[in-house]
Amino acid sequence: MVSSYWNELILKLPSPHFLQTYEWGYMKAKYGWEPLYLVWDEKKLSVINDQSSVPDECLAAALILKRQIVRNGFAARLSILYSPKGPLLDWSNESLRARVIKDLQSFAKKQGAIFLKIDPDVVLQHD
């Protein structure tokens, strides 16, 4: 993954945050977290590893930090997932919001996660 490319990509989305940058994922990798870079386009969710796998039009993105639970037996394959200040998307778009949440649930299940924590910067509007 090219750091400047990921950072440019998230800057085009609503409410980009330092905790969603490539550098944050790189730093957390030094402490046992695996950074995963997810991107949504019109058709699908993609986990990207390099610039060539990034869709032309990005509707949403998330840095997901994965940490394996170190245990013997059943729990040996479990993990926890965390998207600090993410995912990044237009939260006022109901269909996109529902799709991203549904995809994140499926992604977490495939990763063997016991939970996925998200904490996006969502501003509530008062009429």
Phi, psi and omega in degrees: 000130178274119187301315183295327180293315177300314182297321176296320180298313183288335177294339180277352182261160179296139174053053177296151184222147179306324182287000174253005183281162175301318183298323179294317177297319179297316179295316181294332178298331178289347182243026172094004178261143175257117178281133177236134185249114183250139180224137176251135170241194182301328188256323190205170172266136177232139169264121187254146179240337179208172185300328184291340181265005180274131179294158181297316181245119182258122179264333181202158179206157178205132165276121177249127176261126183247135177227125178287142173272121183271101180212165173265160175075217186304316185286355183298336183257006183271158179213170171239148180235144180216132175243092183294123180059028180221174007282163179262121179193174175278098185292346177280347178275099186302316183292320177294315179303312180296319180296315181297315180297316179298315179296321178295321177298314179296318179299315180299318179297316179296331180277357182072030183278138174278339171198160173232119178261130172235147176213066181293153173278090180253123180266124177275134178262136177253126180276000000 
